[in-house]
Amino acid sequence: MTTGQNSFSTDIATIRKRAREHLEQGALTPNYGADVETAIRVLNEALATEIVCVLRYRFHAVTATGIASESVKAEFEEHAQEEEAHMLWIAERINQLGGKPNFNPDGLSSRSASQYVEGKNLVDMIKEDLVAERIAIETYREMIRYFADHDPTTRMLLEKILAQEEEHANDMHDLLVAHEGKPMLDH
């Protein structure tokens, strides 16, 4: 199937033969480029981070009080639902890689990049969620660089999650500006 120097070439017979070997590995094929154990560990850390984010956003959605808190509560709830979707996507990817998603609450906070900080009032809650989103953004960018071309499926999943985390950070920033009455970003 070779036609020229810059063309795509593959040995389909070899691919077909390898596809019949090691069926117990499911989607994990011999040309997987990342270290599987490291990938699963990194994804389980991301899973823990998402679980903590879900719990924090849910707490904030339930307990936020004060003037205009209803609209902020709705935003917290929307983010909790999106973080839960991230959690499930990551857990499914861990499973696809032959790993076990770690939902065990023991050690959850030590596995998570973000922290569970409740905040004393509505503005504190918004600030804590913004801090957590900024942590998530940094860690997802690092993970994306790690997976790069070694695991494009995981990289694309993390890129999708990163886009939502950046949106969440922007939402929290906008809420902070609205409730503190001053812009936080220099233009």
C-alpha positions in Angstrom: 0.0 0.0 0.0 3.0 2.3 -0.5 2.8 4.9 -3.3 5.3 7.6 -2.5 7.8 9.1 0.0 5.2 11.3 1.8 2.2 9.0 1.5 0.5 7.0 4.2 1.6 3.4 4.5 0.4 0.6 6.7 0.8 -3.1 6.8 -2.9 -4.1 7.1 -2.0 -7.8 7.3 0.1 -7.2 10.5 -2.6 -5.0 12.0 -5.2 -7.7 11.4 -3.0 -10.4 13.0 -2.2 -8.2 16.0 -5.9 -7.4 16.5 -6.6 -11.1 17.1 -3.9 -11.3 19.8 -4.5 -10.2 23.4 -8.2 -9.7 23.1 -8.4 -9.4 26.9 -6.8 -5.9 26.5 -9.9 -4.5 24.7 -9.2 -1.2 23.1 -5.6 -1.2 24.2 -3.5 -2.2 21.2 0.2 -2.7 20.7 0.7 0.7 19.2 -0.6 2.6 22.3 2.2 5.1 22.8 1.9 6.1 26.5 2.8 4.1 29.6 -0.5 2.5 30.6 0.2 2.5 34.3 1.1 6.2 34.3 -1.9 7.1 32.2 -4.2 5.3 34.6 -2.6 7.0 37.6 -2.8 10.4 36.1 -6.4 9.9 35.0 -7.3 8.6 38.5 -5.9 11.9 39.9 -8.0 13.8 37.5 -11.0 11.7 38.5 -10.4 12.6 42.2 -10.1 16.2 41.2 -13.5 16.1 39.4 -15.1 14.3 42.4 -13.9 17.0 44.7 -15.2 19.7 42.3 -18.6 18.1 42.1 -18.8 17.9 45.9 -17.7 21.5 46.4 -20.1 22.9 43.7 -23.0 20.9 45.1 -22.3 22.2 48.6 -22.2 25.7 47.2 -25.4 25.2 45.2 -27.2 24.1 48.4 -25.8 26.5 50.9 -25.3 29.8 49.0 -27.2 32.7 50.6 -27.6 36.4 50.2 -29.0 38.8 47.7 -28.8 37.5 44.1 -27.8 34.1 45.5 -30.4 32.2 43.4 -28.7 33.0 40.1 -25.3 32.1 41.6 -26.8 28.8 43.0 -28.0 28.0 39.5 -24.5 28.5 38.1 -23.0 26.4 40.8 -25.5 23.6 40.0 -24.8 23.8 36.3 -21.1 23.5 37.0 -21.6 20.6 39.3 -23.5 18.7 36.6 -20.7 19.5 34.0 -18.0 18.4 36.5 -19.9 15.2 37.1 -19.9 14.6 33.3 -16.1 15.1 33.3 -15.9 12.6 36.2 -17.8 9.9 34.2 -15.9 10.6 31.0 -12.5 10.1 32.8 -13.7 7.0 34.6 -14.8 5.5 31.3 -11.4 6.3 29.8 -9.6 4.6 32.7 -11.8 1.5 32.1 -11.0 1.6 28.4 -7.3 1.5 29.2 -7.8 -1.6 31.4 -7.7 0.3 34.7 -10.0 0.6 37.6 -11.5 4.0 38.2 -10.8 5.0 41.9 -14.1 6.2 43.4 -13.0 5.3 46.9 -13.5 8.2 49.3 -10.5 7.1 51.4 -7.6 9.4 50.3 -9.8 11.4 47.9 -8.4 14.8 49.0 -4.8 13.6 48.7 -5.4 12.3 45.1 -7.1 15.5 44.0 -5.3 18.5 42.6 -8.0 20.9 43.9 -9.1 21.3 47.5 -12.5 21.2 49.1 -12.9 24.6 50.6 -16.4 25.7 51.5 -16.0 29.5 51.9 -17.7 31.6 54.5 -20.0 33.6 52.2 -21.1 33.8 48.6 -18.1 35.8 47.5 -15.7 33.3 49.2 -17.5 30.4 47.5 -17.1 32.1 44.1 -13.4 32.7 44.8 -12.8 29.1 46.0 -14.5 27.8 42.8 -12.4 30.2 40.7 -9.2 29.0 42.4 -10.2 25.3 41.9 -10.9 26.0 38.2 -7.5 27.7 37.7 -5.9 24.6 39.3 -7.8 22.3 37.0 -6.8 24.4 34.0 -3.1 24.2 34.8 -3.3 20.4 35.6 -5.3 19.6 32.4 -2.8 21.6 30.3 0.1 19.5 31.8 -1.8 16.3 31.2 -2.5 17.3 27.6 1.2 17.9 27.0 2.0 14.5 28.6 -0.5 12.6 26.4 0.3 14.6 23.3 0.6 12.1 20.4 1.1 9.1 22.7 -2.6 8.8 23.4 -4.7 11.1 21.2 -8.0 9.8 22.5 -7.2 10.8 26.1 -5.6 14.1 24.9 -8.8 15.0 23.0 -11.0 14.1 26.0 -8.8 16.3 28.2 -8.9 19.1 25.7 -12.7 18.9 25.7 -12.7 19.1 29.5 -10.2 21.9 29.6 -12.4 24.0 27.4 -15.2 23.6 29.9 -12.9 24.3 32.8 -11.8 27.6 31.1 -15.5 28.5 30.6 -16.2 27.7 34.3 -13.3 30.0 35.4 -14.6 32.8 33.2 -18.1 32.3 34.7 -16.7 32.5 38.2 -14.6 35.5 37.3 -17.7 37.3 35.9 -19.6 36.4 39.1 -16.8 37.7 41.3 -16.8 41.0 39.3 -20.5 41.3 39.6 -20.5 40.7 43.4 -17.4 42.7 44.2 -18.2 45.5 41.8 -14.7 45.8 40.3 -13.0 44.2 37.4 -10.3 41.6 38.3 -8.5 41.4 35.0 -6.3 44.1 33.4 -7.1 44.8 29.8 
